[in-house]
């Protein structure tokens, strides 16, 4: 069994999601308040004691049928493993916000200059088909807008290694146009997605500009301006 670490940074539903995870995985531990997405994951890997480490984001609402018992074959233990997650606003199911299983040492030594943290760890990536959780990022106006902006900026700039162009464009279109009217803050998700797509297209060859999508203070300023 590998260590399970919950990463949070002022998310509104973090306490509830943490409590639910502890009920499911009593040995889980938590990293709180580390500024910077890369830095938080490095801190989590430093805390871990096993050669691979499970990562659960603070906005993850775990599904009952998901268990933290997967052991990769030896040849794949240097791979980044990402499970699917369900988007509560547009019902997309892919790796965005899903539970992750990372090689510990590679995470500690990740390349922090890349905008997409997951693909900063290893060139070896394995997408797992099971849906692990709902990524409940739509807890307030800013969090919803910020999450949609970041994801669509990465999709539009094609910084996610291994992505398929046709699949990426389809996901972008859904992010920017489709919303469940029953979902909270759906209009902010579409607004953030459209702004993120525009930013990603405009800065696809500008690494410094793309790194800003991980700066939550900068993102808040963009949100206020929008």
C-alpha positions in Angstrom: 0.0 0.0 0.0 1.3 3.5 -0.9 0.9 6.6 1.1 -2.1 8.8 0.4 -1.7 12.5 0.7 -4.5 15.1 0.5 -3.3 18.6 -0.7 -5.3 21.7 0.2 -4.9 25.4 0.0 -7.9 27.4 1.3 -10.5 25.4 -0.8 -14.0 26.0 0.6 -15.0 22.3 0.8 -11.5 21.0 1.9 -12.5 20.1 5.4 -15.5 18.0 4.3 -13.6 16.3 1.6 -10.7 15.6 3.9 -13.1 14.1 6.5 -14.7 11.9 3.9 -11.3 10.7 2.7 -10.1 9.9 6.2 -13.3 7.8 6.7 -12.3 5.9 3.5 -8.5 5.9 4.1 -7.7 6.3 7.8 -3.9 6.4 7.2 -4.2 9.4 4.7 -2.2 12.5 5.7 -2.6 16.1 4.7 -0.5 18.9 3.3 -2.0 22.3 3.9 -1.2 25.9 2.8 1.9 25.3 0.7 1.9 28.1 -1.9 2.5 26.9 -5.5 1.1 23.8 -7.1 4.5 22.3 -7.9 5.8 23.2 -4.4 2.8 21.6 -2.7 3.4 18.3 -4.6 7.1 18.4 -3.8 6.2 18.9 -0.1 3.8 15.9 -0.3 6.4 13.7 -1.9 8.9 14.7 0.8 6.4 13.7 3.4 5.7 10.3 1.9 7.7 7.2 3.0 6.7 4.9 0.2 8.3 4.7 -3.3 5.1 5.9 -4.9 2.5 8.3 -3.5 -1.2 8.8 -4.0 -2.3 12.5 -4.4 -5.8 13.6 -3.8 -6.8 17.2 -4.5 -8.9 19.2 -2.0 -11.8 19.5 -4.3 -12.0 15.8 -5.0 -15.3 14.1 -3.9 -14.3 10.4 -3.8 -16.5 7.8 -5.4 -17.4 4.9 -3.1 -16.1 2.2 -5.5 -12.6 3.7 -5.8 -9.9 2.0 -3.7 -6.3 3.0 -3.2 -5.0 -0.6 -3.7 -3.5 -0.4 -7.2 0.1 -1.7 -7.4 1.7 -1.0 -10.8 3.9 -3.6 -12.4 7.6 -3.0 -11.6 8.3 -1.7 -15.1 5.7 1.0 -14.6 6.6 2.3 -11.2 8.4 5.3 -12.6 5.2 6.3 -14.5 2.8 9.0 -13.6 -0.6 7.4 -13.2 -3.7 9.6 -13.5 -7.3 8.4 -13.0 -10.4 9.9 -14.6 -12.6 12.4 -12.8 -16.1 13.7 -13.6 -16.7 17.4 -14.2 -19.8 18.4 -12.3 -20.7 21.2 -14.7 -20.2 19.7 -18.2 -20.0 16.0 -17.4 -16.6 15.5 -19.1 -14.7 12.5 -17.8 -10.9 12.6 -18.3 -7.7 13.1 -16.2 -8.6 16.7 -15.1 -8.8 16.6 -11.3 -8.5 12.9 -11.0 -6.6 11.0 -8.3 -2.9 10.5 -9.1 -0.2 8.0 -8.3 3.3 9.5 -8.6 6.8 8.1 -8.3 8.1 9.8 -5.2 11.7 10.7 -6.1 10.7 11.9 -9.6 8.1 14.2 -7.9 10.6 15.7 -5.5 12.9 16.4 -8.5 10.2 17.6 -10.9 10.8 20.4 -13.4 9.1 23.4 -11.8 9.4 25.6 -14.9 6.5 23.9 -16.8 2.9 25.2 -16.5 1.4 21.7 -16.3 2.6 20.1 -13.0 1.6 16.5 -13.8 3.7 16.2 -17.0 6.6 18.0 -15.2 7.3 14.8 -13.2 8.0 12.2 -15.9 7.9 11.5 -19.6 6.2 8.3 -18.8 2.4 8.8 -18.4 -0.4 6.3 -17.9 -4.1 7.3 -18.0 -6.2 5.0 -15.9 -9.8 4.5 -17.2 -11.6 4.3 -13.9 -13.4 7.4 -12.6 -12.0 8.1 -9.1 -13.9 11.2 -8.1 -16.0 14.2 -8.9 -13.8 17.3 -9.2 -16.1 19.7 -7.3 -14.3 22.9 -8.1 -17.5 25.0 -8.4 -17.7 26.1 -4.8 -17.7 29.9 -5.4 -17.4 32.4 -8.3 -13.6 32.8 -8.2 -12.7 29.1 -7.7 -14.9 28.1 -10.5 -13.6 30.7 -12.9 -10.0 30.0 -11.9 -10.2 26.2 -12.4 -11.8 26.6 -15.8 -9.3 29.2 -16.9 -6.3 27.2 -15.9 -7.5 24.0 -17.5 -8.5 25.6 -20.8 -5.3 27.7 -21.0 -3.4 24.4 -20.8 -5.6 22.7 -23.3 -5.5 25.6 -25.8 -1.7 26.1 -25.5 -1.2 22.3 -26.0 1.3 22.2 -23.1 0.0 18.9 -21.9 2.4 16.3 -23.3 0.7 13.5 -25.2 -2.6 15.2 -25.7 -4.5 14.4 -28.9 -5.4 17.6 -30.9 -8.9 16.4 -31.9 -9.7 15.3 -28.4 -8.3 18.5 -26.9 -10.4 20.7 -29.2 -13.5 18.7 -28.4 -12.9 19.2 -24.7 -12.3 22.9 -25.2 -15.5 23.3 -27.0 -17.4 21.5 -24.3 -15.8 23.5 -21.5 -16.7 26.8 -23.3 -20.3 26.0 -24.3 -21.8 23.2 -22.2 -23.2 23.6 -18.7 -25.6 21.7 -16.5 -28.2 24.3 -15.5 -28.5 22.6 -12.1 -24.8 23.0 -11.4 -23.6 25.9 -9.1 -21.7 28.7 -10.7 -21.9 27.2 -14.2 -21.8 30.6 -15.9 -18.4 31.3 -14.2 -17.0 28.0 -15.5 -17.9 29.0 -19.1 -16.6 32.5 -18.6 -13.3 31.2 -17.2 -13.0 28.5 -19.9 -13.4 31.1 -22.7 -10.9 33.4 -21.2 -8.5 30.6 -20.6 -8.8 29.3 -24.2 -8.1 32.8 -25.5 -5.1 33.2 -23.2 -3.7 29.8 -24.1 -4.0 30.4 -27.8 -2.3 33.8 -27.5 0.6 32.5 -25.4 1.2 29.0 -26.7 4.9 29.8 -27.3 5.4 32.0 -24.2 6.5 29.8 -21.3 6.7 32.8 -18.9 3.1 33.8 -19.6 1.9 30.2 -19.3 3.6 29.8 -15.9 1.3 32.6 -14.6 -1.7 30.3 -14.6 -0.2 28.7 -11.5 -0.1 32.1 -9.7 -3.3 32.4 -7.8 -2.8 36.1 -7.0 -2.4 36.8 -10.7 -5.4 34.7 -11.5 -7.5 36.6 -9.0 -6.5 39.9 -10.7 -7.5 38.4 -14.1 -10.9 37.4 -12.6 -11.6 40.8 -11.2 -10.7 42.4 -14.6 -12.9 39.9 -16.4 
